[in-house]
Amino acid sequence: MAPEVERHVGNKDFTRSTVVIIGAGISGLCTAIDLIKRGKCHNFIILEKSSGVGGTWNDNRYPGSCCDVWSSLYSYSFEQKPDWTREYPGQEEILGYLIGVAQKYGLYKHIRFNSAVEEARWDDADLKWKVRVQVSGGKDSQYLDSYEITTDFLVSAVGQLNVPHMPDIPGLDDYNGRLMHSARWDWSYDWTGKRIAVIGNGATAAQIIPEIAKTASHVSVYQRTPNWIIPRLDKPVGTLQRALLTYIPPIRWRKRALMMDFREWFFDAVVDRDSALSNMIRKTCLDAMRAQLPDRPDLWEVLTPNYSPGCKRVIISDDYYPTLGKEHVNLETRLIKRITETGIETADGVAKEFDLIVAATGFRTVEFMYPIQIKGANGRSLSDIWKDGAMAYYGVIVEDLPNFAMLYGPNTNLGHNSIILMIEAQSRYISALVSQILQAQMDGQNLALRPKPEAVTKFNEDIQAALRKSSFADPNCSSWYKTEDGRITNNWHSTVVDYQNELSSVRWDDYIAEGTGKSLIGKKKETHIGRVKEETLISNTSLLWGVASVAVALGGYYLKGSALLRGGRYDETIMYLGLITLATMEPISKKYKAAAVNAEPGWFDLEDLSAVPFIGLTKPAKLAANSSPSLNYSRITDPMRRSRKIKRGGARIPRNKRQSKSRPSASTVPTVDENDEGREEPTPSVELSWNSNNEDDIFDHFMSLGRPGAGLRSVESSVAEMEHIFDHIFGAGNENPLFSESDEPASDLLQIYGSDEDILDAYYVFIHLYYPILPPPERLPLYNRPLNVNSTFRPSSPLSLAVSAILVLIPHPEIKQPSTPEYTRLRRNVAHSFAQSALEAVEADLELLDSSSDPSRALSDGTQIIDRQPFHSKVPVPLEAVLALVILSVYEYAQRGNIRKMYNRAGQALTAAMSMSLHEMVEDDEYAEARRRAWWITYLTVCQGSIASGTPAAFNLYDPRFVTPYPEGWKLLIEAQQAILEATTFVHDLDQTVKSRFKASWISSRMTELDQQITNLLLLCRRSSLFLTVSPLDSPEKIASQTINQIAQIKLYSARIKVHRFCAFSDVPVFRKRHCDLQPECCGVESAIPSPPEDIPLPSIMKSDLPDLNFPFSSLSSSKICLQSALNIVTLVDNLPYPNPDHTIPLTLPPYLSNTSRVEIPRTMPTFACCVMQASYAMLMLYLKARSKHANSPEDLGSTKGLSTGFLTELQQNLRLVSKILANYAIAAEALQGMKEEVSHWAFLEG
């Protein structure tokens, strides 16, 4: 059963929830999505007092209701809406967007409508909140009118625009006509021909008045003080522009970023009353008023404010002033004395009769959380905490309210930009706090977090000091920004970017931790969250190239040469060609490359075209034309190779025609073939010894062991030879089978099978233990049943073909000498034939899915789009293509040593998976487990591509769109993969910092944070491993659960080596030089390095010109961490289980292929091979350091010499064990033979 936090609240636990969110508006929905995406928490409830989602956009349905922020800025950054119909969106369109978001992320099952929170009180003993809920409306209230929920964490997302404020005017209750508040509009009332009074002239009134004035007989506007009003300049967004914003994301990003920039620039106008920009706003507003009311100079004075722009909300409108100029519209500036039974009487005694009075008087904005009664620690009420005015730490965390957070809280409102930008920062921050509570809960502990009072006080004193100098504090106006005594409790005092930066880290020193789990916080200093960056970063050149790409596509239409265009799929072609053009242009990435070095993790996501390292993820040819606009396929090629054409695939060339194609001449521009740069450089010859004088060569060799793809041997087969064997296996009717009992000797037996059922059983025997991509087996026990004779069976499923490519590499149990060159070559070629056939089958499947109107239906209701029996009864047939691609990705890495093809397969799997919406499948049905495994194994495989290459992630690891639940038991493995990828990014950024001599101040905090993150995860892994005990006869699924934990630990220890590697070995001069790849001509002053002994291969002179690197660990501490991590990796890998093809207790360890064989059963799927090489690298460097000290130790220190000798011997023994482990893997993964040979040379080297 999944952990509690991963299950949504059902009927049985109706009154118990891990997290309770109050409100289903923009803030509540964003928090819920972050809990799912970032916190992996599904055990939450959203309590919404209304009958629908949307918050203020569900409540404020008055005529003319629309946003006063540009539509491009009014959507979540992770769910941007490219097709807004107007520059300023209307209420109905915004509400439709929010409903769509709630539906997409499966939030409705978490929401309880018509449920208002009356009271919330903190239980000091249980460290939990007790939330009292009042139920109203329909059948719900017939069952129960109220109940209480117990929760670990309470989030208020009610916002500031929540409770309507009715004016305190005598006689209001005596009025006999129709009375409405703008936030509670009654659309059943027809105001046509009616006399209407509008009390208020704020932003809401400015939208209502022009609409009702169109049909009302008379409208009187009661104004207390005038407002600054600037032109809205609203207009419809044309069809062409919407298409460009949809299909060319860089244009959308640029538009959104420019609007963000402008709004941030506008900040000075609303804050600094004396700024030139503020004066410009004054002039713009007055000029617009006079231009729109040219014949009404009598109104100019009464409509001109006597306070600075920004003191009150600046109103944006194009039609308010023209409406006031109409004959039937009257502006009343006289004070209201009272409301009569028939209308309004002013202070001078004049009374007017009205049919409708509209109270456009805003909300109770300074009474945060009203009318909910909150009682925190020791029973202290929120009203007592806020007796001097509302205040909170970052506007999110409140003193004496443990495990409580709020969005759009005190001092977080904006007067110049989109509030969604603030809400996202708050939601990310809250998720980081909730994650600690969840972690404690998973450990069987409880934890309460609350801010230190002094931290809250200091933060708010600083804010108030800044606000007192701002336009908000202008004494000439009163506004909903401030209390009666003038304290500004609503507005933020600076820019959005400043706020985002403030919330980009959780500083634990500012918190008090209580409960049994407080050790989780312990000595933590800071947790880095990062922020969403939306400032302009794309250059004009890049944008122009994006536009130019459309011209290319338009030209292509007339050429009629594209299959996509011939198929009538013009929009998709525009998008794809546009992205290709953008992806191949150097100017796009210049600013991003500089920013990425110092950027926070996760600062880019899949929508970002240029911010990531270009690792060559390609889109499958069959999916190229049918892409979801929300996905980014721009990372198609490496821009450093932009002079080459892009090879996108296309129709298969018949084999009999391939041979006739001429090879391009040397002058021909080469294409980006998957094989280009796919082979790693040949392993350097190791004709060296410990006493070698070739210092540079030996250190080059050492350093190469820590580099991406270290030790991988490229194994490329002759195409003709492979196709010859393919034709024999899969020739028409298989009339001349490759394996004939009469024609072929027994030495040609391969692990091929007579049915998909046998292949599936063999998968569970050999693959599932290490790579459990399929649901648990449906029958037990399982045996390996390879054929001893020829068969006419040919696998047709891409998944069975991909599995066969792995299985055929394992020697047949009847083969006595599987290591002969002939038999090795035979297995290699047949495996590659299977792999090629699998790839063709994948493309055929994806083409069928591509032509379907809704491929995801096949994953949810079993609809048969592909007419084929499933390989596994619980795996929908469309998933087989994705699973085949991830297996082929591992095949390309482990068997062929081709990292580029590994990338391509992983990228194709990711593209296909997201086109099927696997990343957002939250349904729970018979196919749920298969979908979850398919998505997360794809995620892991794409991450592995970045890890193997030593580059940062090609996508946002914590993309909030990834809501598919984890398969049971996979959480730690996924978090370990994320940790090692973050460590890889750290190494990459450190290398870039050293090379470019950037400021290195970020290194210390990031290194500390990563080490703490990894250490915490290791602790969780070790705890969970205590409950995992398996035997060779257990089911493959149970054994896999233990293996997953072991692999997670292997990755985490490898991540620790990555984090500490530079610090550990920086005292070896040549390491720093080689690690940073600094050339001699870039060097500065010579270092004063003692000459090492002649038998130690260290250069005697090194030059250095490095930035000032301050590590939080000493070299000795990091060296020790590397040592411990390396030894743990060796032990864990050595303890991994072996396949059990006969389902027996093995008599030897490792077991043999058969009773008559002396060949070890190979383990498979070595996705962590680079971790083994990291361990080998660390041990070799430690060996070198120890030898240096050993050689320099005085002869009379016998004990020291003895310890040193023992240490060296232990390291060498572990290196020999690594060699043995790699030798086992290399039986069925030839590329690892290169790793084995590298390590063996040094492990068995004497001297």
C-alpha positions, 0 to 999 in steps of 0.5 A: 500500500502506498504511504499515506501522503501519496493517497488522496483522502477517501471516505474512510479517512474523511476527517483526517488529512495530511494537509488542508487548504482553505480556498480553491482559487488561484492560490489554493490550486497552485498550492495543491499542484505544488504539493503533488509535483514538488512534495509528492503529496496527494493526501490533502483536502481543499475546502471551498465555501463556494460551489466552484473553483476560481476564488475571486473569479468565481465570485466576481461575476459583475458586468464588465468583470475582467483582469487589470493585468495583461493576459500574458502574465495572468496564468501559471508559469507552468501552465501558460495559456497561449490563446487568450482572446483579449490583451486583458482577459475577462472573468469568464475566460479566466474562470474557464482557464482555472477550471481547466487547470483543476481538471487537468491536474485532477484536483476536483477529487480533493475539493469539498465544495460548500464547505466553510471553515469556521474555526481552526485550533492547534493541538499542542499535545498532538502537534496537529490542527483541528479544523471545524467545517460548516457545510451548506447547500443542497444534499451535503448539509442534509447529511451533516451540517458541520464536522472537524478535520485533523491535519498536520499542516494548514494552508490559508489560500483565502486571499485578500479579496474574499469577504465583501465590504458593505458600506457603513451608511445609515438606512442601508437596511431600510432600502426597498429597492434592489441592493447588490454588492459587486462581488455578489452580482445577481444576473437574474435582475434586468437593469435595462431602463432602470435608475442605478446608483453605484457607490464607489469609483474604484477598479470594480466600479470602473468596469461595471459602470460602462457596461450597465450604462449601455442600457440603464435609463440613468446612472449616478456614480457616488465618488468620495475621492478620485482615482488615477486612471491610465488607458487600458489599450485593450484589444482582441488578440487576433487568430494569427497572433494566437497561433504564433503564441501557441506554435512558436513558444519563444514569441510567447515567452518574449511577450510575457517577459517584456510585459513582466519587465515593463510591470517591474519598471512601473514599480518606481511609478507607484512607489516613489512619489517623486520619481520622474516615472511617477510624474510621467504617469500623472501627465499620462492620466491627466492627458487621457482624461482631458482627451476623453472628456474634451467637452466636460472641463467641469469634471476635470478638477473633481476627477483629478486626485491630490495624492501620488499615483500608487497611494491607491490602486491605479485604475486601468480603463479605456471607457470609464471617462467616456461613460462619465461624459454621457448625458444619462450618467451623473458623477456625484461628489457630495457625501452620502448622508443616508440611504432612504427607502427609495434611494440616496440622500446626500449631505445637502439634503437632496434625495434621489430615487433608484431602482438598483443600488450597487455597492462597489465598495471592495472587500475587508482587506485588512481583516485577513482570514476573516471570519475564521477563528484561529487559535495557535500555540498555547491557545493564542488567538490570531486576533491577539497576534495581530492586535497591532496589525497583520504581519507575517514572515514573508507574508506567509508564516505567522508567529505562534501558528505552527505548521501554518502558512498563508498565500496572498497574506500581509504585505504581499499585494502588488500595485504594479504586477501580476499577483500570480508571480507572488503566489507561485513563489509562496507556494514553492516556499510552503511546499518546502516546509510541508516536505519536512513535515511529510518526511517526519511523518514517513519516519513515524515522527511528528514535527512542528515548525513556526517562525521565531518571533524576532525573525517576524518582527525584524522582517516586518520592521524592515518592510514598514520602514521602506513602506513609510517612504513610499507612495502607499503612505501618502497622507492625502489618501486612504485606501484598502492597502492600510489600516485606519492608523496608517499601517500598510498591511497589504502591499509589498515594498519592492519588486516581484523579483526581489520577493522571489529571491527572498523566498528562493531559500528556506533559512532554518535559523529563522524557525523553531522546530518542535516534536520528535522529528525536530532532528530533521531540521537539526543543524540545517542552515538553508534549503535552496528552492530556486525561483521561476525566472520570467525576465527577458532573456531571449535576444532579439536575434533569436526572436527574429530567427523564430519569425524567420522560421515561420517564413521557412514553413510558409515557403515549404507550403508552396514547395509541396515537398513535405509529407506533413504539409501534404497531409494537411498538417500545416500548423504543426509543421510551422511549429516544428520548423520554427523550433528547429530553426531556433534550436540551431541558432547560436545567439539564442543561448548566449545569455542563457549559458551565462545565466545557467552557471549561477542559476538555481536548480530548476530555474528552467523547465520544459517550456524553456527553449535555450536555457538547458545544455544541448544534449541531443534529445531528438523527437521521433520522426513519426511524432514530429508533426503532431506535437502538443504546443505545450511541449518543447522539442527544441532541444534537437541538436547541439548548436555547436554543430549547427552547420550540419543538417538535421536528420529527422528519420523518415521512411526506411530505405530498403536494404537492397537500395542502401548498398547502392547509395554513394558515400558523401565526399569529404566536401559534403556537409555531413548530417547529424547522424546518431553515430556521430560523436556517439562513440566514446574516444578509445580507451587510452593505452595503459602500457604504464606502471606506477613507476612510469615517468610519463606523468601527463599520460598517467594523470590523463588516464586517472582523470578520464576515469571520472569523466562521462562515459569513462571506460565505455567501449564502443561496439559497432557491428558491420551493417552488412553482417547484421542485415545478413543475420537479420534476414536469416532470422526474420526472412520470409517464412523463415525458410532458411532459419539461422539455427538449424539442428542439422546445419549449425553446431551446438556452439551457435545456440542463442537465448531465443524463445518460442513465444511471447510468454517465454520471453516475458518469463525470461524478462522477469528472470533476467531484467525485472530484478534490476529494471522493473518496468512491468507490473508484478508477474501474474504467475509463479514460479518463473523459469528461463526456457530458451530454445535448443532448436530452431523456431518459426516464432518471430516477436512482433511487439516492440517491447518483446523485441527490445527485451529479446535484444537484451536476453540474446546477449546472455549466453545460452546455458548449454554453451560451454565457451561463450567468450569465443570471438565468434560466439560473442560476435554472433550474440552481438549481431543478433541482439542488434538485429532485434534492437533495429526491429524493435525500433522499427516496431516502435515507429510503426506503433507511434505512427498509429498513435499519432494518427489517433485523435486521442491516444491517451484513451488507449491508456485509460480505458483499454481502447485498441488503437493498435491491433495486437495482443498485449505483451503483458495483460496489465500493460496497454499496448500503446505503452509498449513503444515507450517501454521499448525505447527505455530498454533500447536506451540502456542497450545503446549505453551498456552494450554498444557504448553509444551515449548519443544514441542512448540520449536519442532513445531516452528523448524519444521515450520522453516525447512519446510518454508526454504525448500520451500524457503519462506524466499526468495520469492520476487515475487508479484502475487496472492499468494504473501501475503500468502507466506509473512505471512507464512514466517514471522509468522514462523519467529515470532514463532521461535523467540517466542520459544527463548523468552519463554525459556529465551535463545538467538536466535537459528538463526541469526535474521538479516540473509541476506538470509531473503529477503521476503518482510514484509506483510503490517503493520507487520514491527513494530511487527517483529522489536518488536519481534527482540527487545525483543529477543535481550533483552532476550539475554542481560538478558541471557548474563548478567546472564552468566557474573555474574555467571562466573565473566567475565568482565562486561564492555560491559553492560553499552553500550549494555543496553543504546543501547537496551533502545534507540532501544526500545524507538525509536520503541515505539515512532513509534508504538504510532505514527502509532496507532494514525491512527488506529481506529476500531469498533467491526463491522469492518473487522477482517483484519482491527481489526488485524492491530490495534491488531498487533500494540498493541501486538508490544507495549506489547512486547516492554514494556516487553523488557524494563522490561527485560533490566532494571530488574536487575538494578531496583531491585539490591538494594534488596539484595536477588534479586541479589542473586536469579537472578544470582542463586549464591549458598552460597558456592560461596559467598564472603564477607557478605554484610552490609545490614540493617535488614528489618522489620520482616513483610518483607520477606527479608533475613537478611544476604546475601553473594555476589561475583559479578563482578563490575556492572556499569549500565548507569541508576540509580536503581531509574530510572530503577525502574520507567521504569519498573513501567511505562512499567508494567502499560502500558502492563496491559492497552494494554492487557486489551484493546485488542479486543474481538471476535465478533462471532455474528457480533453485537455491544456487550452490555457488556464488556467483551461480553458473548458467547451468549445472554443467557450465562454469560460466557465471550468470551475468547480471543485466541492466547496469544503469549505474555503471558510471557510479562504479567508475566514480568509485574506482576513480576515487579509490585510484586517487586515494591510492595515489595520495596514500602512495605519496605519503607512504613513500615520504614516510620515514623508515623508522616509523614502522607502524605508520608504514604498516598502516599505509601498506594495509590501506594500499592493499585494501584499496587494491583489493577493492579495485580487484573486486570492482574488476570482477563485478564489471567482468560479470556485467561485461558477459552480457554488456560488451561496452562494460568490458572497456571499464573492466579492462581499465580498472583491471590494469590498475587493480592488478598492477604491481610496483 
